[in-house]
Amino acid sequence: SSGINAEYGRLRKKFPFPPTIWDGDNTSYCFKDRSRSYLVDFYLTNKYPTPAEKKDISARSGLSVTQVSNWFKNRRQRDRMTQKQVVQAVQAIKSENGQFKLSHDVR
């Protein structure tokens, strides 16, 4: 099975991406930069677009409605995870500072 994966990797490198996927722009998360920037701009104003808004975003970005829906769902999840990590880091710092003050006060 590893031969198949290695062979697939060589095939992907050997042949260029089809024009429907890549137009020469740098890509991130498999979307063209123009499509992604449109999604990000809309996300900054509204994290929960309506079905009609998703259809409009789809038409303007060149992505399917499913891709737009999935992008918003994944972006909200990433934001939640980032927020959770920040809260955990702040709690850890508060915990360390609290322990430091206690040991410092004992002296």
DSSP file (Angstrom, degrees, kcal/mol; ACC not computed):
  #  RESIDUE AA STRUCTURE BP1 BP2  ACC     N-H-->O    O-->H-N    N-H-->O    O-->H-N    TCO  KAPPA ALPHA  PHI   PSI    X-CA   Y-CA   Z-CA
    1    1 A S     >        0   0    0      0, 0.0     4,-1.7     0, 0.0     3,-0.2   0.000 360.0 360.0 360.0 -29.0    0.0    0.0    0.0
    2    2 A S  H  >  +     0   0    0      1,-0.2     4,-2.5     2,-0.2     5,-0.2   0.829 360.0  59.3 -67.5 -28.4    2.9    2.4    0.6
    3    3 A G  H  > S+     0   0    0      1,-0.2     4,-2.5     2,-0.2    -1,-0.2   0.875 103.1  51.6 -64.3 -36.6    3.9    2.0   -3.1
    4    4 A I  H  > S+     0   0    0     -3,-0.2     4,-2.8     2,-0.2    -2,-0.2   0.935 111.1  46.8 -65.9 -45.5    0.5    3.3   -4.1
    5    5 A N  H  X S+     0   0    0     -4,-1.7     4,-2.6     2,-0.2    -2,-0.2   0.920 114.5  46.7 -63.2 -43.4    0.8    6.4   -1.9
    6    6 A A  H  X S+     0   0    0     -4,-2.5     4,-2.1     2,-0.2    -1,-0.2   0.912 113.7  48.8 -64.6 -41.2    4.4    7.1   -3.1
    7    7 A E  H  X S+     0   0    0     -4,-2.5     4,-2.4    -5,-0.2    -2,-0.2   0.913 110.9  50.4 -64.6 -41.9    3.2    6.6   -6.7
    8    8 A Y  H  X S+     0   0    0     -4,-2.8     4,-2.6     1,-0.2    -2,-0.2   0.918 108.8  52.4 -61.6 -43.6    0.3    8.9   -6.1
    9    9 A G  H  X S+     0   0    0     -4,-2.6     4,-1.9     1,-0.2    -1,-0.2   0.899 110.0  48.0 -59.2 -41.5    2.6   11.5   -4.7
   10   10 A R  H  X S+     0   0    0     -4,-2.1     4,-2.2     2,-0.2    -1,-0.2   0.899 110.8  51.4 -66.8 -39.5    4.8   11.3   -7.7
   11   11 A L  H  X S+     0   0    0     -4,-2.4     4,-2.2     1,-0.2    -2,-0.2   0.922 109.2  50.1 -62.9 -43.2    1.9   11.6  -10.1
   12   12 A R  H  < S+     0   0    0     -4,-2.6    -1,-0.2     1,-0.2    -2,-0.2   0.894 114.7  44.0 -63.4 -39.7    0.6   14.7   -8.3
   13   13 A K  H  < S+     0   0    0     -4,-1.9    -1,-0.2    -5,-0.2    -2,-0.2   0.836 112.8  53.3 -72.7 -31.5    4.0   16.3   -8.5
   14   14 A K  H  < S+     0   0    0     -4,-2.2    -2,-0.2    -5,-0.2    -1,-0.2   0.879 108.7  49.7 -72.5 -39.0    4.4   15.3  -12.1
   15   15 A F  S  < S-     0   0    0     -4,-2.2    -1,-0.1    -5,-0.2     0, 0.0  -0.838  88.0-119.2-106.3 138.4    1.2   16.7  -13.5
   16   16 A P        -     0   0    0      0, 0.0    -2,-0.1     0, 0.0    -3,-0.1  -0.281  38.4 -91.0 -71.0 159.3    0.0   20.3  -12.8
   17   17 A F        -     0   0    0      1,-0.1     5,-0.0    -4,-0.1    -5,-0.0  -0.382  50.1 -99.5 -64.4 146.7   -3.2   21.0  -10.9
   18   18 A P    >>  -     0   0    0      0, 0.0     4,-2.0     0, 0.0     3,-1.9  -0.354  32.5-112.8 -65.1 152.2   -6.2   21.4  -13.2
   19   19 A P  T 34 S+     0   0    0      0, 0.0    -2,-0.1     0, 0.0     0, 0.0   0.723 113.9  66.5 -62.5 -21.1   -7.2   25.0  -13.9
   20   20 A T  T 34 S+     0   0    0      1,-0.2     3,-0.1     3,-0.0    -3,-0.0   0.755 112.3  33.3 -70.6 -21.5  -10.4   24.7  -12.0
   21   21 A I  T <4 S+     0   0    0     -3,-1.9     2,-0.4     1,-0.3    -1,-0.2   0.804 125.8  31.9 -99.3 -38.7   -8.4   24.3   -8.8
   22   22 A W     <  +     0   0    0     -4,-2.0    -1,-0.3     1,-0.1     4,-0.1  -0.976  44.6 171.4-132.6 127.9   -5.3   26.5   -9.4
   23   23 A D  S    S-     0   0    0     -2,-0.4     3,-0.1     2,-0.2    -1,-0.1   0.157  71.9 -84.2-117.5  17.8   -5.0   29.7  -11.4
   24   24 A G  S    S+     0   0    0      1,-0.4     2,-0.1     0, 0.0     3,-0.1   0.208  93.8 121.7  99.9 -15.2   -1.5   30.6  -10.4
   25   25 A D  S    S-     0   0    0      1,-0.1    -1,-0.4     0, 0.0     2,-0.2  -0.429  76.1 -96.3 -74.3 154.9   -2.5   32.3   -7.1
   26   26 A N        -     0   0    0     -2,-0.1     7,-0.7    -3,-0.1     2,-0.3  -0.509  48.1-144.5 -65.1 141.1   -1.0   31.1   -3.9
   27   27 A T  E     -A   32   0A   0     -2,-0.2     2,-0.3     5,-0.1     5,-0.2  -0.804  20.8-174.5-114.0 154.5   -3.5   28.8   -2.3
   28   28 A S  E >  S-A   31   0A   0      3,-1.5     3,-1.7    -2,-0.3     8,-0.1  -0.974  79.3  -0.6-144.4 130.5   -4.5   28.1    1.3
   29   29 A Y  T 3  S-     0   0    0     -2,-0.3     3,-0.1     1,-0.3    -1,-0.0   0.803 125.6 -68.8  57.7  29.3   -6.9   25.3    2.3
   30   30 A C  T 3  S+     0   0    0      1,-0.2     2,-0.3     0, 0.0    -1,-0.3   0.505 109.6 115.3  71.4   7.1   -7.2   24.5   -1.4
   31   31 A F  E <  S-A   28   0A   0     -3,-1.7    -3,-1.5     1,-0.0    -1,-0.2  -0.813  73.2-105.9-105.3 149.9   -9.1   27.7   -2.2
   32   32 A K  E  >  -A   27   0A   0     -2,-0.3     4,-2.7    -5,-0.2     5,-0.2  -0.377  32.3-115.0 -65.5 150.5   -7.8   30.5   -4.5
   33   33 A D  H  > S+     0   0    0     -7,-0.7     4,-2.8     1,-0.2     5,-0.2   0.878 116.0  54.0 -56.5 -39.7   -6.6   33.6   -2.6
   34   34 A R  H  > S+     0   0    0      2,-0.2     4,-1.7     1,-0.2    -1,-0.2   0.920 111.0  45.2 -63.3 -42.8   -9.4   35.7   -4.1
   35   35 A S  H  > S+     0   0    0      1,-0.2     4,-2.2     2,-0.2    -2,-0.2   0.926 114.7  48.1 -65.4 -44.5  -12.1   33.2   -3.0
   36   36 A R  H  X S+     0   0    0     -4,-2.7     4,-2.8     1,-0.2    -2,-0.2   0.899 109.3  52.1 -65.8 -40.8  -10.6   32.9    0.5
   37   37 A S  H  X S+     0   0    0     -4,-2.8     4,-2.5    -5,-0.2    -1,-0.2   0.878 109.3  50.7 -65.2 -35.8  -10.3   36.7    0.9
   38   38 A Y  H  X S+     0   0    0     -4,-1.7     4,-2.1    -5,-0.2    -1,-0.2   0.926 111.6  48.0 -65.5 -43.2  -14.0   37.1    0.0
   39   39 A L  H  X S+     0   0    0     -4,-2.2     4,-2.6     2,-0.2    -2,-0.2   0.924 112.8  48.2 -61.5 -45.0  -14.9   34.4    2.5
   40   40 A V  H  X S+     0   0    0     -4,-2.8     4,-2.0     2,-0.2    -2,-0.2   0.921 110.0  52.0 -63.7 -44.5  -12.8   36.1    5.3
   41   41 A D  H  X S+     0   0    0     -4,-2.5     4,-0.6     1,-0.2    -1,-0.2   0.915 113.4  44.1 -58.6 -43.7  -14.2   39.5    4.6
   42   42 A F  H >X S+     0   0    0     -4,-2.1     4,-2.3     1,-0.2     3,-1.1   0.906 110.0  56.2 -68.0 -40.1  -17.8   38.2    4.8
   43   43 A Y  H 3< S+     0   0    0     -4,-2.6    -1,-0.2     1,-0.3    -2,-0.2   0.849  99.3  60.3 -60.0 -35.9  -16.9   36.2    8.0
   44   44 A L  H 3< S+     0   0    0     -4,-2.0    -1,-0.3     1,-0.2    -2,-0.2   0.765 115.0  34.6 -65.8 -24.2  -15.7   39.3    9.7
   45   45 A T  H << S+     0   0    0     -3,-1.1     2,-0.3    -4,-0.6    -2,-0.2   0.732 135.2  13.6 -99.1 -27.3  -19.1   40.9    9.4
   46   46 A N     <  -     0   0    0     -4,-2.3    -1,-0.3    -5,-0.1    -2,-0.1  -0.862  50.3-174.5-155.3 112.8  -21.3   37.8    9.8
   47   47 A K  S    S+     0   0    0     -2,-0.3    29,-0.1     1,-0.2    -4,-0.1   0.627  86.1  49.8 -81.7 -13.8  -20.2   34.3   11.0
   48   48 A Y  S    S-     0   0    0     -5,-0.1    -1,-0.2    25,-0.0     2,-0.1  -0.683  76.1-170.3-128.0  77.7  -23.5   32.7   10.3
   49   49 A P        -     0   0    0      0, 0.0    -6,-0.0     0, 0.0    -2,-0.0  -0.365  23.7-118.1 -69.2 148.0  -24.7   33.5    6.7
   50   50 A T     >  -     0   0    0      1,-0.1     4,-2.7    -2,-0.1     5,-0.2  -0.301  32.7-100.4 -73.6 165.7  -28.2   32.6    5.7
   51   51 A P  H  > S+     0   0    0      0, 0.0     4,-2.0     0, 0.0     5,-0.1   0.880 126.5  51.5 -56.2 -37.2  -28.8   30.1    2.9
   52   52 A A  H  > S+     0   0    0      2,-0.2     4,-2.0     1,-0.2     5,-0.1   0.906 110.2  48.2 -66.6 -40.4  -29.4   33.1    0.5
   53   53 A E  H  > S+     0   0    0      2,-0.2     4,-3.0     1,-0.2     5,-0.2   0.889 109.5  53.0 -66.2 -38.6  -26.2   34.7    1.6
   54   54 A K  H  X S+     0   0    0     -4,-2.7     4,-2.5     2,-0.2    -1,-0.2   0.899 108.3  50.6 -61.7 -40.0  -24.3   31.5    1.1
   55   55 A K  H  X S+     0   0    0     -4,-2.0     4,-2.1    -5,-0.2    -1,-0.2   0.904 112.2  47.0 -64.3 -41.3  -25.7   31.2   -2.4
   56   56 A D  H  X S+     0   0    0     -4,-2.0     4,-2.3     2,-0.2    -2,-0.2   0.920 112.3  49.1 -65.7 -44.8  -24.6   34.8   -3.1
   57   57 A I  H  X S+     0   0    0     -4,-3.0     4,-2.6     1,-0.2     6,-0.3   0.904 109.9  53.5 -60.2 -41.2  -21.1   34.1   -1.6
   58   58 A S  H  X>S+     0   0    0     -4,-2.5     4,-1.7     1,-0.2     5,-0.7   0.927 109.9  46.3 -58.9 -47.1  -20.9   31.0   -3.8
   59   59 A A  H  <5S+     0   0    0     -4,-2.1    -1,-0.2     1,-0.2    -2,-0.2   0.891 117.1  43.7 -64.9 -39.7  -21.7   32.9   -7.0
   60   60 A R  H  <5S+     0   0    0     -4,-2.3    -2,-0.2     1,-0.2    -1,-0.2   0.826 119.2  41.2 -76.0 -32.1  -19.2   35.7   -6.1
   61   61 A S  H  <5S-     0   0    0     -4,-2.6    -2,-0.2    -5,-0.2    -1,-0.2   0.658 102.0-123.3 -93.0 -16.2  -16.3   33.4   -5.0
   62   62 A G  T  <5S+     0   0    0     -4,-1.7     2,-0.2     1,-0.3    -3,-0.2   0.598  72.4 120.4  83.2   9.9  -16.6   30.7   -7.6
   63   63 A L      < -     0   0    0     -5,-0.7    -1,-0.3    -6,-0.3    -2,-0.2  -0.642  68.4-102.5-101.9 162.5  -17.1   28.0   -4.9
   64   64 A S     >  -     0   0    0     -2,-0.2     4,-2.2     1,-0.1     5,-0.2  -0.417  31.1-112.3 -77.5 161.5  -20.0   25.7   -4.5
   65   65 A V  H  > S+     0   0    0      1,-0.2     4,-2.8     2,-0.2     5,-0.2   0.879 120.1  54.2 -60.5 -38.2  -22.6   26.4   -1.8
   66   66 A T  H  > S+     0   0    0      2,-0.2     4,-2.7     1,-0.2    -1,-0.2   0.913 107.5  49.4 -62.9 -43.2  -21.4   23.2    0.0
   67   67 A Q  H  > S+     0   0    0      2,-0.2     4,-2.4     1,-0.2    -2,-0.2   0.904 112.0  48.8 -62.7 -40.9  -17.8   24.5    0.0
   68   68 A V  H  X S+     0   0    0     -4,-2.2     4,-2.3     2,-0.2    -2,-0.2   0.942 112.4  47.9 -63.6 -47.6  -19.0   27.8    1.4
   69   69 A S  H  X S+     0   0    0     -4,-2.8     4,-2.4     1,-0.2    -2,-0.2   0.926 113.8  47.0 -59.4 -46.1  -21.0   26.2    4.1
   70   70 A N  H  X S+     0   0    0     -4,-2.7     4,-2.8     1,-0.2     5,-0.2   0.882 109.3  54.3 -64.9 -38.3  -18.1   23.9    5.1
   71   71 A W  H  X S+     0   0    0     -4,-2.4     4,-2.6    -5,-0.2    -1,-0.2   0.937 110.9  45.2 -62.1 -45.7  -15.6   26.8    5.1
   72   72 A F  H  X S+     0   0    0     -4,-2.3     4,-2.4     2,-0.2     5,-0.2   0.916 113.8  49.7 -64.2 -42.4  -17.8   28.8    7.5
   73   73 A K  H  X S+     0   0    0     -4,-2.4     4,-1.9    -5,-0.2    -2,-0.2   0.939 114.4  44.4 -61.5 -46.6  -18.3   25.7    9.8
   74   74 A N  H  X S+     0   0    0     -4,-2.8     4,-2.4     2,-0.2    -2,-0.2   0.878 112.2  52.2 -66.3 -38.5  -14.6   24.9    9.8
   75   75 A R  H  X S+     0   0    0     -4,-2.6     4,-2.4    -5,-0.2    -1,-0.2   0.912 109.1  49.4 -66.2 -41.8  -13.6   28.6   10.4
   76   76 A R  H  X S+     0   0    0     -4,-2.4     4,-2.2     1,-0.2    -1,-0.2   0.904 111.6  50.2 -62.3 -39.9  -16.0   28.9   13.4
   77   77 A Q  H  X S+     0   0    0     -4,-1.9     4,-2.3     2,-0.2    -2,-0.2   0.911 109.9  49.8 -64.5 -42.8  -14.6   25.6   14.8
   78   78 A R  H  X S+     0   0    0     -4,-2.4     4,-2.4     1,-0.2    -2,-0.2   0.906 110.7  50.4 -62.4 -41.5  -11.0   26.9   14.4
   79   79 A D  H  X S+     0   0    0     -4,-2.4     4,-2.5     2,-0.2    -1,-0.2   0.899 109.8  50.4 -64.0 -40.1  -11.9   30.1   16.2
   80   80 A R  H  X S+     0   0    0     -4,-2.2     4,-2.4     2,-0.2    -2,-0.2   0.914 111.4  48.1 -63.9 -42.1  -13.5   28.2   19.1
   81   81 A M  H  X S+     0   0    0     -4,-2.3     4,-2.2     2,-0.2    -2,-0.2   0.910 112.0  49.0 -65.8 -41.8  -10.4   26.1   19.5
   82   82 A T  H  X S+     0   0    0     -4,-2.4     4,-2.0     2,-0.2    -2,-0.2   0.918 111.8  49.3 -62.7 -43.6   -8.1   29.1   19.4
   83   83 A Q  H  X S+     0   0    0     -4,-2.5     4,-2.3     1,-0.2    -2,-0.2   0.900 110.0  51.3 -62.9 -41.1  -10.3   30.8   22.0
   84   84 A K  H  X S+     0   0    0     -4,-2.4     4,-2.3     1,-0.2    -1,-0.2   0.900 108.9  50.9 -63.2 -41.2  -10.3   27.7   24.2
   85   85 A Q  H  X S+     0   0    0     -4,-2.2     4,-2.1     2,-0.2    -1,-0.2   0.878 109.3  50.9 -65.0 -37.9   -6.5   27.6   24.0
   86   86 A V  H  X S+     0   0    0     -4,-2.0     4,-2.5     2,-0.2    -2,-0.2   0.927 110.1  49.3 -64.7 -44.8   -6.2   31.3   25.0
   87   87 A V  H  X S+     0   0    0     -4,-2.3     4,-2.4     1,-0.2    -2,-0.2   0.916 111.3  49.6 -61.0 -43.3   -8.5   30.7   28.0
   88   88 A Q  H  X S+     0   0    0     -4,-2.3     4,-2.2     1,-0.2    -1,-0.2   0.893 110.8  49.9 -63.4 -39.7   -6.4   27.7   29.1
   89   89 A A  H  X S+     0   0    0     -4,-2.1     4,-2.2     2,-0.2    -2,-0.2   0.910 111.0  48.6 -65.9 -42.0   -3.2   29.7   28.8
   90   90 A V  H  X S+     0   0    0     -4,-2.5     4,-2.7     1,-0.2    -2,-0.2   0.912 111.2  50.4 -64.2 -42.0   -4.6   32.6   30.9
   91   91 A Q  H  X S+     0   0    0     -4,-2.4     4,-2.4     1,-0.2    -1,-0.2   0.893 110.0  50.7 -62.8 -39.2   -5.8   30.1   33.5
   92   92 A A  H  X S+     0   0    0     -4,-2.2     4,-2.4     2,-0.2    -2,-0.2   0.906 111.2  47.9 -65.0 -41.4   -2.3   28.5   33.6
   93   93 A I  H  X S+     0   0    0     -4,-2.2     4,-2.8     2,-0.2     5,-0.2   0.920 112.1  49.1 -65.7 -43.7   -0.6   31.9   34.1
   94   94 A K  H  X S+     0   0    0     -4,-2.7     4,-2.5     1,-0.2    -2,-0.2   0.910 111.2  50.5 -61.3 -41.1   -3.1   32.9   36.8
   95   95 A S  H  X S+     0   0    0     -4,-2.4     4,-2.1     2,-0.2    -2,-0.2   0.925 112.2  46.4 -62.5 -45.9   -2.4   29.6   38.5
   96   96 A E  H  X S+     0   0    0     -4,-2.4     4,-2.3     2,-0.2    -2,-0.2   0.914 113.7  48.5 -63.7 -43.3    1.4   30.0   38.4
   97   97 A N  H  X S+     0   0    0     -4,-2.8     4,-2.5     1,-0.2    -2,-0.2   0.891 109.9  52.5 -65.3 -38.9    1.1   33.6   39.6
   98   98 A G  H  X S+     0   0    0     -4,-2.5     4,-1.9    -5,-0.2    -1,-0.2   0.910 110.9  46.8 -62.7 -42.2   -1.1   32.6   42.4
   99   99 A Q  H  X S+     0   0    0     -4,-2.1     4,-2.3     2,-0.2     5,-0.2   0.884 111.3  52.2 -66.4 -38.8    1.4   29.9   43.5
  100  100 A F  H  X S+     0   0    0     -4,-2.3     4,-2.4     1,-0.2    -2,-0.2   0.928 109.2  49.2 -64.2 -44.3    4.2   32.4   43.3
  101  101 A K  H  X S+     0   0    0     -4,-2.5     4,-2.7     2,-0.2    -1,-0.2   0.897 110.3  51.6 -62.8 -39.8    2.4   34.9   45.5
  102  102 A L  H  X S+     0   0    0     -4,-1.9     4,-1.5     1,-0.2    -1,-0.2   0.946 113.2  43.0 -63.4 -46.5    1.7   32.3   48.1
  103  103 A S  H  X S+     0   0    0     -4,-2.3     4,-0.8     1,-0.2    -1,-0.2   0.852 115.5  50.4 -68.8 -32.0    5.3   31.1   48.3
  104  104 A H  H  < S+     0   0    0     -4,-2.4     3,-0.4    -5,-0.2    -1,-0.2   0.878 108.4  51.9 -71.5 -38.0    6.5   34.7   48.3
  105  105 A D  H  < S+     0   0    0     -4,-2.7    -2,-0.2     1,-0.2    -1,-0.2   0.813 100.6  62.9 -68.1 -30.1    4.0   35.8   51.1
  106  106 A V  H  <        0   0    0     -4,-1.5    -1,-0.2     1,-0.3    -2,-0.2   0.854 360.0 360.0 -65.0 -34.6    5.2   32.9   53.3
  107  107 A R     <        0   0    0     -4,-0.8    -1,-0.3    -3,-0.4    -2,-0.2   0.502 360.0 360.0 -67.8 360.0    8.8   34.4   53.5
